[in-house]
Amino acid sequence: MTLRLDEGETAALRQRAEREGRSMQEVARQAVRDYIERSSRRELLDQVLDAELPRYAEALERLGQ
């Protein structure tokens, strides 16, 4: 896989890597792992809400009044 970044993204990644004392590749790979983890949690939460929210819809509606 090849990741192409524009100049600004490359500069920002380089700065971050230098500040952390890590390689640009390490920082980018961590960012990808963090993104996947956040997205996975969000999808799981959406699935649970879609399944459970209808059960409480009436009570939630009454609470909102």
PDB file with one MODEL, atoms N, CA, C and O in Angstrom:
MODEL        1
ATOM      1  N   MET A   1       0.843  -1.177   0.000  1.00  0.00           N
ATOM      2  CA  MET A   1       0.000   0.000   0.000  1.00  0.00           C
ATOM      3  C   MET A   1       0.884   1.234   0.000  1.00  0.00           C
ATOM      4  O   MET A   1       1.910   1.283   0.679  1.00  0.00           O
ATOM      5  N   THR A   2       0.478   2.211  -0.759  1.00  0.00           N
ATOM      6  CA  THR A   2       1.167   3.493  -0.784  1.00  0.00           C
ATOM      7  C   THR A   2       0.201   4.562  -0.321  1.00  0.00           C
ATOM      8  O   THR A   2      -0.927   4.644  -0.806  1.00  0.00           O
ATOM      9  N   LEU A   3       0.642   5.376   0.614  1.00  0.00           N
ATOM     10  CA  LEU A   3      -0.180   6.466   1.121  1.00  0.00           C
ATOM     11  C   LEU A   3       0.397   7.768   0.594  1.00  0.00           C
ATOM     12  O   LEU A   3       1.554   8.101   0.853  1.00  0.00           O
ATOM     13  N   ARG A   4      -0.416   8.491  -0.141  1.00  0.00           N
ATOM     14  CA  ARG A   4       0.033   9.767  -0.696  1.00  0.00           C
ATOM     15  C   ARG A   4      -0.591  10.906   0.088  1.00  0.00           C
ATOM     16  O   ARG A   4      -1.813  11.008   0.193  1.00  0.00           O
ATOM     17  N   LEU A   5       0.251  11.750   0.632  1.00  0.00           N
ATOM     18  CA  LEU A   5      -0.199  12.905   1.403  1.00  0.00           C
ATOM     19  C   LEU A   5       0.178  14.173   0.657  1.00  0.00           C
ATOM     20  O   LEU A   5       1.152  14.195  -0.095  1.00  0.00           O
ATOM     21  N   ASP A   6      -0.601  15.231   0.870  1.00  0.00           N
ATOM     22  CA  ASP A   6      -0.193  16.502   0.267  1.00  0.00           C
ATOM     23  C   ASP A   6       0.919  17.109   1.137  1.00  0.00           C
ATOM     24  O   ASP A   6       1.261  16.570   2.190  1.00  0.00           O
ATOM     25  N   GLU A   7       1.460  18.210   0.689  1.00  0.00           N
ATOM     26  CA  GLU A   7       2.607  18.806   1.380  1.00  0.00           C
ATOM     27  C   GLU A   7       2.291  19.183   2.826  1.00  0.00           C
ATOM     28  O   GLU A   7       3.099  18.960   3.727  1.00  0.00           O
ATOM     29  N   GLY A   8       1.112  19.754   3.035  1.00  0.00           N
ATOM     30  CA  GLY A   8       0.717  20.151   4.384  1.00  0.00           C
ATOM     31  C   GLY A   8       0.576  18.960   5.318  1.00  0.00           C
ATOM     32  O   GLY A   8       1.014  19.000   6.469  1.00  0.00           O
ATOM     33  N   GLU A   9      -0.036  17.904   4.811  1.00  0.00           N
ATOM     34  CA  GLU A   9      -0.201  16.697   5.623  1.00  0.00           C
ATOM     35  C   GLU A   9       1.145  16.073   5.950  1.00  0.00           C
ATOM     36  O   GLU A   9       1.377  15.622   7.071  1.00  0.00           O
ATOM     37  N   THR A  10       2.024  16.052   4.967  1.00  0.00           N
ATOM     38  CA  THR A  10       3.359  15.486   5.182  1.00  0.00           C
ATOM     39  C   THR A  10       4.121  16.295   6.223  1.00  0.00           C
ATOM     40  O   THR A  10       4.769  15.727   7.103  1.00  0.00           O
ATOM     41  N   ALA A  11       4.044  17.614   6.126  1.00  0.00           N
ATOM     42  CA  ALA A  11       4.736  18.471   7.088  1.00  0.00           C
ATOM     43  C   ALA A  11       4.191  18.265   8.496  1.00  0.00           C
ATOM     44  O   ALA A  11       4.957  18.172   9.455  1.00  0.00           O
ATOM     45  N   ALA A  12       2.863  18.193   8.619  1.00  0.00           N
ATOM     46  CA  ALA A  12       2.243  17.998   9.930  1.00  0.00           C
ATOM     47  C   ALA A  12       2.630  16.640  10.509  1.00  0.00           C
ATOM     48  O   ALA A  12       2.915  16.529  11.701  1.00  0.00           O
ATOM     49  N   LEU A  13       2.639  15.623   9.679  1.00  0.00           N
ATOM     50  CA  LEU A  13       3.023  14.286  10.127  1.00  0.00           C
ATOM     51  C   LEU A  13       4.483  14.268  10.551  1.00  0.00           C
ATOM     52  O   LEU A  13       4.831  13.665  11.567  1.00  0.00           O
ATOM     53  N   ARG A  14       5.329  14.920   9.787  1.00  0.00           N
ATOM     54  CA  ARG A  14       6.752  14.980  10.116  1.00  0.00           C
ATOM     55  C   ARG A  14       6.964  15.681  11.458  1.00  0.00           C
ATOM     56  O   ARG A  14       7.738  15.211  12.292  1.00  0.00           O
ATOM     57  N   GLN A  15       6.274  16.807  11.666  1.00  0.00           N
ATOM     58  CA  GLN A  15       6.394  17.537  12.932  1.00  0.00           C
ATOM     59  C   GLN A  15       5.952  16.680  14.109  1.00  0.00           C
ATOM     60  O   GLN A  15       6.630  16.606  15.134  1.00  0.00           O
ATOM     61  N   ARG A  16       4.796  16.031  13.942  1.00  0.00           N
ATOM     62  CA  ARG A  16       4.279  15.185  15.020  1.00  0.00           C
ATOM     63  C   ARG A  16       5.262  14.066  15.339  1.00  0.00           C
ATOM     64  O   ARG A  16       5.527  13.790  16.509  1.00  0.00           O
ATOM     65  N   ALA A  17       5.796  13.431  14.326  1.00  0.00           N
ATOM     66  CA  ALA A  17       6.743  12.329  14.523  1.00  0.00           C
ATOM     67  C   ALA A  17       7.995  12.821  15.240  1.00  0.00           C
ATOM     68  O   ALA A  17       8.499  12.154  16.144  1.00  0.00           O
ATOM     69  N   GLU A  18       8.492  13.980  14.840  1.00  0.00           N
ATOM     70  CA  GLU A  18       9.682  14.536  15.484  1.00  0.00           C
ATOM     71  C   GLU A  18       9.414  14.854  16.945  1.00  0.00           C
ATOM     72  O   GLU A  18      10.245  14.570  17.809  1.00  0.00           O
ATOM     73  N   ARG A  19       8.252  15.446  17.227  1.00  0.00           N
ATOM     74  CA  ARG A  19       7.894  15.773  18.621  1.00  0.00           C
ATOM     75  C   ARG A  19       7.812  14.525  19.487  1.00  0.00           C
ATOM     76  O   ARG A  19       8.186  14.541  20.660  1.00  0.00           O
ATOM     77  N   GLU A  20       7.317  13.445  18.895  1.00  0.00           N
ATOM     78  CA  GLU A  20       7.131  12.206  19.661  1.00  0.00           C
ATOM     79  C   GLU A  20       8.348  11.300  19.615  1.00  0.00           C
ATOM     80  O   GLU A  20       8.389  10.275  20.296  1.00  0.00           O
ATOM     81  N   GLY A  21       9.333  11.669  18.823  1.00  0.00           N
ATOM     82  CA  GLY A  21      10.526  10.830  18.723  1.00  0.00           C
ATOM     83  C   GLY A  21      10.239   9.495  18.053  1.00  0.00           C
ATOM     84  O   GLY A  21      10.863   8.483  18.371  1.00  0.00           O
ATOM     85  N   ARG A  22       9.289   9.502  17.121  1.00  0.00           N
ATOM     86  CA  ARG A  22       8.925   8.276  16.403  1.00  0.00           C
ATOM     87  C   ARG A  22       9.033   8.540  14.917  1.00  0.00           C
ATOM     88  O   ARG A  22       9.184   9.682  14.483  1.00  0.00           O
ATOM     89  N   SER A  23       8.954   7.477  14.146  1.00  0.00           N
ATOM     90  CA  SER A  23       8.985   7.640  12.693  1.00  0.00           C
ATOM     91  C   SER A  23       7.613   8.095  12.198  1.00  0.00           C
ATOM     92  O   SER A  23       6.598   7.913  12.870  1.00  0.00           O
ATOM     93  N   MET A  24       7.611   8.683  11.022  1.00  0.00           N
ATOM     94  CA  MET A  24       6.347   9.092  10.410  1.00  0.00           C
ATOM     95  C   MET A  24       5.458   7.874  10.205  1.00  0.00           C
ATOM     96  O   MET A  24       4.243   7.955  10.383  1.00  0.00           O
ATOM     97  N   GLN A  25       6.051   6.753   9.836  1.00  0.00           N
ATOM     98  CA  GLN A  25       5.281   5.531   9.621  1.00  0.00           C
ATOM     99  C   GLN A  25       4.613   5.077  10.908  1.00  0.00           C
ATOM    100  O   GLN A  25       3.445   4.689  10.893  1.00  0.00           O
ATOM    101  N   GLU A  26       5.329   5.119  12.010  1.00  0.00           N
ATOM    102  CA  GLU A  26       4.740   4.708  13.288  1.00  0.00           C
ATOM    103  C   GLU A  26       3.554   5.594  13.659  1.00  0.00           C
ATOM    104  O   GLU A  26       2.515   5.101  14.099  1.00  0.00           O
ATOM    105  N   VAL A  27       3.717   6.895  13.480  1.00  0.00           N
ATOM    106  CA  VAL A  27       2.639   7.827  13.814  1.00  0.00           C
ATOM    107  C   VAL A  27       1.427   7.583  12.911  1.00  0.00           C
ATOM    108  O   VAL A  27       0.294   7.562  13.391  1.00  0.00           O
ATOM    109  N   ALA A  28       1.653   7.402  11.632  1.00  0.00           N
ATOM    110  CA  ALA A  28       0.555   7.164  10.686  1.00  0.00           C
ATOM    111  C   ALA A  28      -0.154   5.847  10.995  1.00  0.00           C
ATOM    112  O   ALA A  28      -1.383   5.781  10.966  1.00  0.00           O
ATOM    113  N   ARG A  29       0.608   4.813  11.287  1.00  0.00           N
ATOM    114  CA  ARG A  29      -0.013   3.514  11.601  1.00  0.00           C
ATOM    115  C   ARG A  29      -0.847   3.598  12.873  1.00  0.00           C
ATOM    116  O   ARG A  29      -1.923   3.005  12.947  1.00  0.00           O
ATOM    117  N   GLN A  30      -0.360   4.329  13.878  1.00  0.00           N
ATOM    118  CA  GLN A  30      -1.133   4.506  15.109  1.00  0.00           C
ATOM    119  C   GLN A  30      -2.413   5.274  14.826  1.00  0.00           C
ATOM    120  O   GLN A  30      -3.465   4.949  15.375  1.00  0.00           O
ATOM    121  N   ALA A  31      -2.335   6.285  13.979  1.00  0.00           N
ATOM    122  CA  ALA A  31      -3.520   7.063  13.621  1.00  0.00           C
ATOM    123  C   ALA A  31      -4.562   6.176  12.943  1.00  0.00           C
ATOM    124  O   ALA A  31      -5.756   6.310  13.209  1.00  0.00           O
ATOM    125  N   VAL A  32      -4.125   5.284  12.082  1.00  0.00           N
ATOM    126  CA  VAL A  32      -5.048   4.369  11.412  1.00  0.00           C
ATOM    127  C   VAL A  32      -5.684   3.431  12.430  1.00  0.00           C
ATOM    128  O   VAL A  32      -6.893   3.206  12.394  1.00  0.00           O
ATOM    129  N   ARG A  33      -4.874   2.877  13.346  1.00  0.00           N
ATOM    130  CA  ARG A  33      -5.429   1.988  14.380  1.00  0.00           C
ATOM    131  C   ARG A  33      -6.443   2.724  15.244  1.00  0.00           C
ATOM    132  O   ARG A  33      -7.504   2.181  15.552  1.00  0.00           O
ATOM    133  N   ASP A  34      -6.125   3.961  15.640  1.00  0.00           N
ATOM    134  CA  ASP A  34      -7.056   4.750  16.462  1.00  0.00           C
ATOM    135  C   ASP A  34      -8.362   5.009  15.720  1.00  0.00           C
ATOM    136  O   ASP A  34      -9.441   4.905  16.302  1.00  0.00           O
ATOM    137  N   TYR A  35      -8.264   5.345  14.444  1.00  0.00           N
ATOM    138  CA  TYR A  35      -9.455   5.603  13.635  1.00  0.00           C
ATOM    139  C   TYR A  35     -10.334   4.354  13.550  1.00  0.00           C
ATOM    140  O   TYR A  35     -11.550   4.431  13.722  1.00  0.00           O
ATOM    141  N   ILE A  36      -9.720   3.222  13.287  1.00  0.00           N
ATOM    142  CA  ILE A  36     -10.479   1.973  13.171  1.00  0.00           C
ATOM    143  C   ILE A  36     -11.161   1.641  14.492  1.00  0.00           C
ATOM    144  O   ILE A  36     -12.318   1.223  14.504  1.00  0.00           O
ATOM    145  N   GLU A  37     -10.458   1.822  15.597  1.00  0.00           N
ATOM    146  CA  GLU A  37     -11.038   1.529  16.908  1.00  0.00           C
ATOM    147  C   GLU A  37     -12.224   2.451  17.199  1.00  0.00           C
ATOM    148  O   GLU A  37     -13.270   1.987  17.652  1.00  0.00           O
ATOM    149  N   ARG A  38     -12.068   3.755  16.941  1.00  0.00           N
ATOM    150  CA  ARG A  38     -13.173   4.693  17.173  1.00  0.00           C
ATOM    151  C   ARG A  38     -14.366   4.368  16.285  1.00  0.00           C
ATOM    152  O   ARG A  38     -15.508   4.377  16.746  1.00  0.00           O
ATOM    153  N   SER A  39     -14.108   4.085  15.032  1.00  0.00           N
ATOM    154  CA  SER A  39     -15.188   3.773  14.086  1.00  0.00           C
ATOM    155  C   SER A  39     -15.914   2.503  14.489  1.00  0.00           C
ATOM    156  O   SER A  39     -17.140   2.426  14.401  1.00  0.00           O
ATOM    157  N   SER A  40     -15.158   1.504  14.932  1.00  0.00           N
ATOM    158  CA  SER A  40     -15.763   0.236  15.334  1.00  0.00           C
ATOM    159  C   SER A  40     -16.665   0.434  16.541  1.00  0.00           C
ATOM    160  O   SER A  40     -17.761  -0.123  16.597  1.00  0.00           O
ATOM    161  N   ARG A  41     -16.207   1.228  17.512  1.00  0.00           N
ATOM    162  CA  ARG A  41     -17.034   1.501  18.691  1.00  0.00           C
ATOM    163  C   ARG A  41     -18.295   2.247  18.306  1.00  0.00           C
ATOM    164  O   ARG A  41     -19.379   1.948  18.807  1.00  0.00           O
ATOM    165  N   ARG A  42     -18.154   3.222  17.413  1.00  0.00           N
ATOM    166  CA  ARG A  42     -19.307   4.016  16.971  1.00  0.00           C
ATOM    167  C   ARG A  42     -20.321   3.121  16.261  1.00  0.00           C
ATOM    168  O   ARG A  42     -21.524   3.247  16.487  1.00  0.00           O
ATOM    169  N   GLU A  43     -19.846   2.225  15.411  1.00  0.00           N
ATOM    170  CA  GLU A  43     -20.750   1.314  14.704  1.00  0.00           C
ATOM    171  C   GLU A  43     -21.468   0.392  15.683  1.00  0.00           C
ATOM    172  O   GLU A  43     -22.665   0.142  15.537  1.00  0.00           O
ATOM    173  N   LEU A  44     -20.751  -0.111  16.673  1.00  0.00           N
ATOM    174  CA  LEU A  44     -21.359  -0.983  17.668  1.00  0.00           C
ATOM    175  C   LEU A  44     -22.429  -0.235  18.461  1.00  0.00           C
ATOM    176  O   LEU A  44     -23.513  -0.765  18.702  1.00  0.00           O
ATOM    177  N   LEU A  45     -22.122   0.991  18.861  1.00  0.00           N
ATOM    178  CA  LEU A  45     -23.101   1.799  19.586  1.00  0.00           C
ATOM    179  C   LEU A  45     -24.338   2.047  18.727  1.00  0.00           C
ATOM    180  O   LEU A  45     -25.464   1.951  19.217  1.00  0.00           O
ATOM    181  N   ASP A  46     -24.134   2.366  17.453  1.00  0.00           N
ATOM    182  CA  ASP A  46     -25.273   2.573  16.551  1.00  0.00           C
ATOM    183  C   ASP A  46     -26.131   1.321  16.441  1.00  0.00           C
ATOM    184  O   ASP A  46     -27.358   1.413  16.426  1.00  0.00           O
ATOM    185  N   GLN A  47     -25.505   0.159  16.365  1.00  0.00           N
ATOM    186  CA  GLN A  47     -26.250  -1.101  16.266  1.00  0.00           C
ATOM    187  C   GLN A  47     -27.080  -1.335  17.522  1.00  0.00           C
ATOM    188  O   GLN A  47     -28.245  -1.726  17.445  1.00  0.00           O
ATOM    189  N   VAL A  48     -26.467  -1.090  18.681  1.00  0.00           N
ATOM    190  CA  VAL A  48     -27.185  -1.291  19.942  1.00  0.00           C
ATOM    191  C   VAL A  48     -28.346  -0.309  20.045  1.00  0.00           C
ATOM    192  O   VAL A  48     -29.450  -0.690  20.434  1.00  0.00           O
ATOM    193  N   LEU A  49     -28.103   0.948  19.700  1.00  0.00           N
ATOM    194  CA  LEU A  49     -29.189   1.937  19.766  1.00  0.00           C
ATOM    195  C   LEU A  49     -30.314   1.593  18.805  1.00  0.00           C
ATOM    196  O   LEU A  49     -31.487   1.717  19.157  1.00  0.00           O
ATOM    197  N   ASP A  50     -29.975   1.163  17.594  1.00  0.00           N
ATOM    198  CA  ASP A  50     -31.008   0.787  16.627  1.00  0.00           C
ATOM    199  C   ASP A  50     -31.844  -0.367  17.139  1.00  0.00           C
ATOM    200  O   ASP A  50     -33.048  -0.421  16.890  1.00  0.00           O
ATOM    201  N   ALA A  51     -31.219  -1.287  17.850  1.00  0.00           N
ATOM    202  CA  ALA A  51     -31.934  -2.460  18.349  1.00  0.00           C
ATOM    203  C   ALA A  51     -32.741  -2.152  19.603  1.00  0.00           C
ATOM    204  O   ALA A  51     -33.840  -2.681  19.769  1.00  0.00           O
ATOM    205  N   GLU A  52     -32.216  -1.305  20.490  1.00  0.00           N
ATOM    206  CA  GLU A  52     -32.835  -1.099  21.795  1.00  0.00           C
ATOM    207  C   GLU A  52     -33.706   0.151  21.900  1.00  0.00           C
ATOM    208  O   GLU A  52     -34.652   0.176  22.687  1.00  0.00           O
ATOM    209  N   LEU A  53     -33.406   1.174  21.130  1.00  0.00           N
ATOM    210  CA  LEU A  53     -34.137   2.431  21.248  1.00  0.00           C
ATOM    211  C   LEU A  53     -35.640   2.298  21.000  1.00  0.00           C
ATOM    212  O   LEU A  53     -36.424   2.909  21.726  1.00  0.00           O
ATOM    213  N   PRO A  54     -36.066   1.529  20.010  1.00  0.00           N
ATOM    214  CA  PRO A  54     -37.517   1.405  19.784  1.00  0.00           C
ATOM    215  C   PRO A  54     -38.274   0.897  21.017  1.00  0.00           C
ATOM    216  O   PRO A  54     -39.433   1.253  21.233  1.00  0.00           O
ATOM    217  N   ARG A  55     -37.623   0.081  21.802  1.00  0.00           N
ATOM    218  CA  ARG A  55     -38.262  -0.467  22.994  1.00  0.00           C
ATOM    219  C   ARG A  55     -38.589   0.636  24.001  1.00  0.00           C
ATOM    220  O   ARG A  55     -39.571   0.539  24.736  1.00  0.00           O
ATOM    221  N   TYR A  56     -37.765   1.678  24.031  1.00  0.00           N
ATOM    222  CA  TYR A  56     -37.943   2.758  24.996  1.00  0.00           C
ATOM    223  C   TYR A  56     -38.484   4.037  24.360  1.00  0.00           C
ATOM    224  O   TYR A  56     -38.509   5.081  25.011  1.00  0.00           O
ATOM    225  N   ALA A  57     -38.909   3.976  23.118  1.00  0.00           N
ATOM    226  CA  ALA A  57     -39.334   5.163  22.386  1.00  0.00           C
ATOM    227  C   ALA A  57     -40.477   5.896  23.088  1.00  0.00           C
ATOM    228  O   ALA A  57     -40.453   7.122  23.202  1.00  0.00           O
ATOM    229  N   GLU A  58     -41.460   5.162  23.552  1.00  0.00           N
ATOM    230  CA  GLU A  58     -42.615   5.799  24.206  1.00  0.00           C
ATOM    231  C   GLU A  58     -42.188   6.511  25.479  1.00  0.00           C
ATOM    232  O   GLU A  58     -42.602   7.645  25.719  1.00  0.00           O
ATOM    233  N   ALA A  59     -41.373   5.867  26.292  1.00  0.00           N
ATOM    234  CA  ALA A  59     -40.914   6.481  27.536  1.00  0.00           C
ATOM    235  C   ALA A  59     -40.052   7.708  27.246  1.00  0.00           C
ATOM    236  O   ALA A  59     -40.171   8.727  27.927  1.00  0.00           O
ATOM    237  N   LEU A  60     -39.205   7.616  26.262  1.00  0.00           N
ATOM    238  CA  LEU A  60     -38.362   8.757  25.906  1.00  0.00           C
ATOM    239  C   LEU A  60     -39.198   9.931  25.381  1.00  0.00           C
ATOM    240  O   LEU A  60     -38.892  11.095  25.640  1.00  0.00           O
ATOM    241  N   GLU A  61     -40.237   9.605  24.653  1.00  0.00           N
ATOM    242  CA  GLU A  61     -41.128  10.650  24.138  1.00  0.00           C
ATOM    243  C   GLU A  61     -41.825  11.366  25.290  1.00  0.00           C
ATOM    244  O   GLU A  61     -41.931  12.593  25.301  1.00  0.00           O
ATOM    245  N   ARG A  62     -42.297  10.587  26.255  1.00  0.00           N
ATOM    246  CA  ARG A  62     -42.960  11.191  27.413  1.00  0.00           C
ATOM    247  C   ARG A  62     -41.993  12.041  28.233  1.00  0.00           C
ATOM    248  O   ARG A  62     -42.373  13.100  28.734  1.00  0.00           O
ATOM    249  N   LEU A  63     -40.770  11.597  28.372  1.00  0.00           N
ATOM    250  CA  LEU A  63     -39.773  12.369  29.108  1.00  0.00           C
ATOM    251  C   LEU A  63     -39.459  13.695  28.402  1.00  0.00           C
ATOM    252  O   LEU A  63     -39.140  14.690  29.052  1.00  0.00           O
ATOM    253  N   GLY A  64     -39.552  13.697  27.080  1.00  0.00           N
ATOM    254  CA  GLY A  64     -39.259  14.893  26.313  1.00  0.00           C
ATOM    255  C   GLY A  64     -40.355  15.947  26.362  1.00  0.00           C
ATOM    256  O   GLY A  64     -40.147  17.082  25.932  1.00  0.00           O
ATOM    257  N   GLN A  65     -41.523  15.579  26.883  1.00  0.00           N
ATOM    258  CA  GLN A  65     -42.651  16.536  26.912  1.00  0.00           C
ATOM    259  C   GLN A  65     -42.609  17.405  28.144  1.00  0.00           C
ATOM    260  O   GLN A  65     -43.476  18.259  28.326  1.00  0.00           O
TER     261      GLN A  65
ENDMDL
END
